[in-house]
Amino acid sequence: ELINVDGASVISNGYFHLRSTFNENKTVSPEIFTQYQYNENLGLNERYLAGGSVRYRFLDRQDIRGSLVTGAMFEHEQWRLEDGSIVENNLLKSTSNIAVRGQLTETTQLLLIGYYQARPDQFFKPRVTSENQLNMQISKYLTYRVKFTLTYESEPIGETPDLIYTLKNGLVFSF
C-alpha cells in the first residue's frame, strides 16, 4: 500500500506472506511459513519471520472450516525511531492462531483469524492480531470486500502505539 501526495509518502506499508500446509486434508498437518513486512508510517523498516507449526482442524463441514495452529518462529525486525536511531531485534517466538472460514450464503464468505505471538520467556506479553474479512460476490468477476485488522503489541517499540487497527473496503476483480 503506497499513497504519495506532492512527492511525500503519506502511507507506505506492505507485507508478503507465504504458507505451505502439508497433507492439508488431514485432521493434523504440519506447515511452514515465511513473511516479510514493512511499515514506514510506524518506523518499521523491516520485519521478516520464518517458522513451522502444526495445524489441527477442529471443524470441517461443507460450508465452514476451523483450525487451531501452534508452532515456533524466528523474527527479525528493524525499527527507525523518531530520533533517527535504529533498534534491531532477533527473537524466537511461539506463534498460535485460530481460524474460522465459511460460506455464509451462496455469495457471502467470512474469514476470522486470531493470532497470538510471544517470546517464550515473556509469554504473557504478546502481540495479538485479529484479521476479519467479509467477501460479498456481486457477479462472476466482481466481489465487494470489507477487511478489519486489529493488532495489540504489549511492548511497542519507540513511540509506536500499542493498539493499531485498519478498516478497508473495496472491489476485487477476479479473472
N, C-alpha and C positions, 0 to 999 in steps of 0.2 A: 504494500500500500504506500503510495507516494503522492503527496499533494504539495505542489510548489506554487507559491504566489510571489510574483515580481522577483524571481530568482532566489527566493529564500524558501527553504524547506519548512513547511508547516506541519506535515505529518510524514514520517518516514519510518516504517516498520514492516517486518515481514518474517515469515518462517517457512521452512521446508521440513516436512515430517515424512519418514518412510518407515513402514512397519510390515513385517512378514510373519504370518501365523502359519505354523506347520500343522498339518492334519486338522485343519480348521473345523471340519465337521464332527470331530470327536468331542466328548464332554470336557476332557482335559487336553490342552495342546500347548506346546512351547512356542515362544515367539521372540524375535529380536527387533530392535528399533534403533533409529538414529534421528536426530533433529538438529537443525541449525536455525538460529533466531537472532534478530537484532531489533532494537527499538531506540532510534536516535532521540526521540522525544523524552524518554526516561533516562537516557545516558547509557543504555546497554549497547555497547559496541558489538559484542558477540556473545552468544551462548551456544555451545554445542554439547550434545549429550549422546551417549550410546549405552545400550543395555540389553538385558534379556529378562524374560518373565514367563510365567505360566498363566494361561487363561483357563478359567473354569466356567463353562456355560451352564448357568443355573436355570435358564428359561429358553426353550426352543420350540416355539409354536409357529404355525403358518404365518401369522401376521405380527409376531413380536418375538424379539430375542433379547436375552440379558446375559451379561457376563461379568465376572469378577476377575481382575488381573492383579498379580503381585510379583514383584521382582526387584532387581537392583540396577543401578545405572551410574555411570561416571558423568559428571557435569563440569564443564569448563565455562567460566564466564569472565568477561572483562567489562568493567564499568568505567565511564568517564564522569567524574564528579564535577560539580559546578566550579570548583577552584582550578580545574584542569588536571588534577591528579588522577591516576589510574588505580583502580582496585581490581585485583585478579584473584579468582577463586578456582580451585580444583578440588572437587568434592565427590565422595562416594555417597550415594543416597539410595534409600529404599523408595520404591515407586509403586503405587497401587491405584487402581481405578475401578469404578463400577459403571457399566454402560447398559442402557436400555434403548433399543431402537425398534420402531414399529410402524406399521401401516395403520393409521387411524381410520381412514376411509380409502376408497379406491384411488383418490387423487391427493391424499394428505399423508405425509410421513413426519415422524417426530424422532429426534435423537437427543438423548440426555446422557452426559458423561460427567462424572465427578472424579477428580484426581487428588491424591494425597501423596506429596513427596517430601521426604525429610532425611536429614542425616541420622544414622543410627544412634549417635551419641546425643542427639537433640530431637528425638522422635516426636516430642510434643511441641515443637517449634517448626511447623511445616509450611510449605507452600500448598495452598488448596485452590483448585481451579474447578469451575463449573462451566461446561460448554453445553448450550441448549440450542437446537436448531429445528425449525419448522419449515417444511417444504410443501407448497401447495401447487400442484400441477395445473397449469392453465390450459395447455394444449400439449400435443406430442413433443414439441420442441421448446416450450416455454414454461418455466417454473418460477413462482414467487417464493423467495426465501427470506426468513427472519432468523437472525442469529444473535444470541445474547451470551457473552462470556464475562465471567467474574473471576478475578484472582485475588486471593488474600495471601500476603507474604508476611509471616510473623516477624522476620528480621530483615526489613528492607535495607538496601544499600543506599547510603547518602541521603539525599532529600526525596527519594522515591516514595510515593505514598504506599501505605501498606495494603490499601484496597483499590483495585483498578477494575473498571468494567467498560465494556463496549456493547453497543446495540447497533446492529447493521441490518439493512434490508435491501433487497434488490431483485433484479430479474436474472435468471440463469437461462442461457440459451444452450441447448444440447443438440448435437447433430451427429 
